[in-house]
Amino acid sequence: MIRPWLPLVTFFFFIFDGTVMQVFSAHWFGADIHLIPRFAMILVLFTAVFYKRSTSLAYGLIFGFMQDIIYTDIIGVYSFTMAFTAYLIASFAALFRKNVFSAFALVLFGVVLLEFQVYGLYSIIGVSNASLHQFLYERLFPSLVLNGGFFICAYYPVRKGFDGIADFSLRDSEKIRSSESMKSK
């Protein structure tokens, strides 16, 4: 069982993603870069690394669909890319130990993968006309710095939250086993 903090916190950061750059836009300071916060996606990727693949896939699909409906004109791009990225990262996470370094690498790789998928799909359908050079230097690299900073700030509290979920799930499974053993006696 997952406690309600995860969907609520992810939803908060989903809304925060859309509002933070309106207030703190780099264009206001004369910079020609695009900082794209992917805070909700980072929480989905935390779910992929520290919890279950199926839960991260569902969160990627749900929050991707919400991204499509609220922030874009094309339905399906973020639904597909966020769910696919969460699934891939969850699959890769099974190969690594769960520590801050592997989580940092997996989450940032997930953000890079998401950004490249969105850029590629938007380029194919003609929504984006940015060159690869523009995409890399004006959007991807600055966004990685922003999202890497968010990861560093969020890692400890989110990890403790997932540890709490694991402890809660362990207690539930122990209660179920003890009640089954009591019934069998």
C-alpha positions in Angstrom: 0.0 0.0 0.0 1.3 3.4 -0.9 0.6 6.3 1.5 -1.1 9.4 0.1 1.9 11.6 0.5 3.4 10.5 -2.8 0.6 11.5 -5.2 -0.1 14.7 -3.3 3.6 15.8 -3.3 3.9 14.8 -7.0 0.8 16.8 -7.8 2.1 19.8 -5.9 5.3 19.7 -7.9 3.4 19.2 -11.1 1.6 22.5 -10.5 4.8 24.0 -9.3 6.6 23.0 -12.6 4.2 25.1 -14.5 4.4 28.2 -12.3 8.0 28.4 -11.1 9.5 29.4 -14.4 6.9 32.0 -15.0 8.2 33.8 -11.9 11.9 32.9 -12.2 12.3 32.8 -16.0 15.8 33.2 -17.3 14.5 35.6 -19.9 13.8 38.1 -17.2 17.5 38.2 -16.4 18.5 38.6 -20.1 19.7 35.0 -20.5 18.9 33.2 -23.7 18.3 29.8 -22.1 15.2 27.8 -21.3 15.1 26.2 -17.8 12.5 23.4 -17.9 11.7 22.1 -14.4 10.8 18.4 -14.4 10.2 18.2 -10.7 7.1 16.0 -11.0 8.9 13.7 -13.4 11.8 13.5 -10.9 9.4 12.2 -8.3 8.0 9.7 -10.8 11.6 8.6 -11.4 12.2 8.3 -7.6 9.2 6.0 -7.6 10.8 4.0 -10.4 14.1 3.7 -8.6 12.9 3.2 -5.0 9.5 1.6 -5.3 7.7 -0.3 -8.0 7.8 -0.3 -11.8 4.1 -0.6 -12.1 3.5 2.4 -9.8 6.0 4.5 -11.6 4.5 3.5 -15.0 1.0 4.5 -13.7 2.3 7.8 -12.3 4.1 8.6 -15.6 1.0 7.9 -17.6 -1.2 10.0 -15.3 1.1 13.0 -14.9 2.0 12.8 -18.5 -1.6 12.9 -19.5 -2.2 15.9 -17.2 0.9 17.6 -18.8 -0.6 17.0 -22.2 -4.0 18.4 -21.2 -2.9 21.4 -19.2 0.3 22.6 -20.8 0.4 21.4 -24.4 -1.9 21.2 -27.4 -1.0 17.7 -28.5 -2.4 14.8 -26.5 -0.2 11.8 -26.0 3.4 13.1 -26.3 4.0 13.5 -22.6 1.7 10.6 -21.7 3.8 8.2 -23.7 7.2 9.7 -23.0 6.8 10.0 -19.2 5.4 6.5 -18.9 8.0 5.0 -21.2 10.8 6.8 -19.4 9.6 5.7 -16.0 9.3 2.1 -17.2 12.9 2.1 -18.6 14.4 3.7 -15.5 12.6 1.2 -13.3 14.0 -1.6 -15.4 17.5 -0.1 -15.2 17.2 0.5 -11.4 16.8 -3.2 -10.8 20.4 -3.6 -12.0 22.0 -1.1 -9.6 22.3 -0.7 -5.9 19.9 1.9 -4.4 22.2 4.7 -3.3 22.4 8.4 -3.9 24.9 8.1 -6.8 23.0 5.5 -8.8 19.8 7.3 -8.1 21.3 10.6 -9.3 22.6 9.0 -12.5 19.3 7.2 -13.2 17.1 10.2 -12.5 19.2 12.6 -14.6 19.4 10.0 -17.4 15.6 9.8 -17.2 15.3 13.5 -17.6 17.7 13.5 -20.6 15.7 10.6 -22.1 12.4 12.5 -21.6 13.8 15.7 -23.1 15.2 13.9 -26.1 11.9 12.0 -26.7 9.8 15.1 -26.5 12.3 17.1 -28.7 12.3 14.2 -31.2 8.5 13.8 -31.3 7.9 17.5 -31.6 10.5 17.8 -34.3 8.9 15.0 -36.3 5.4 16.5 -36.1 6.7 20.0 -36.8 6.0 21.7 -33.5 9.7 22.4 -32.7 12.1 23.9 -35.3 15.1 24.2 -32.9 18.3 22.7 -34.1 20.0 20.0 -32.0 22.7 22.6 -31.0 20.0 25.0 -29.8 18.2 22.2 -28.0 21.4 21.0 -26.2 22.8 24.3 -25.2 19.7 26.5 -24.6 17.4 23.9 -23.1 18.9 20.5 -22.1 22.1 21.5 -20.3 20.5 24.4 -18.3 17.5 22.2 -17.4 19.8 19.4 -16.2 21.5 21.9 -13.8 18.1 23.0 -12.5 16.7 19.4 -12.1 20.0 18.1 -10.7 19.8 20.8 -8.0 16.2 19.8 -7.3 17.3 16.1 -7.0 20.0 17.1 -4.5 17.5 19.0 -2.4 14.7 16.4 -2.6 16.7 13.2 -2.3 16.9 12.8 1.5 13.2 13.6 2.3 11.9 11.6 -0.6 14.1 8.6 0.2 13.0 8.7 3.9 9.4 8.7 2.6 10.0 5.7 0.5 11.7 4.0 3.4 8.6 4.7 5.4 6.5 3.1 2.6 8.8 0.0 2.6 8.5 -0.2 6.4 4.7 0.2 6.2 4.5 -2.5 3.5 6.7 -4.8 5.5 4.5 -4.4 8.6 1.4 -5.1 6.6 2.9 -8.2 5.1 4.0 -9.4 8.5 0.5 -8.8 9.9 -1.0 -10.8 6.9 1.4 -13.7 7.5 0.7 -13.7 11.2 -3.1 -13.6 10.7 -2.8 -16.5 8.1 -0.7 -18.5 10.5 -3.3 -17.9 13.3 -6.1 -19.1 11.0 -4.2 -22.2 10.0 -3.8 -23.2 13.7 
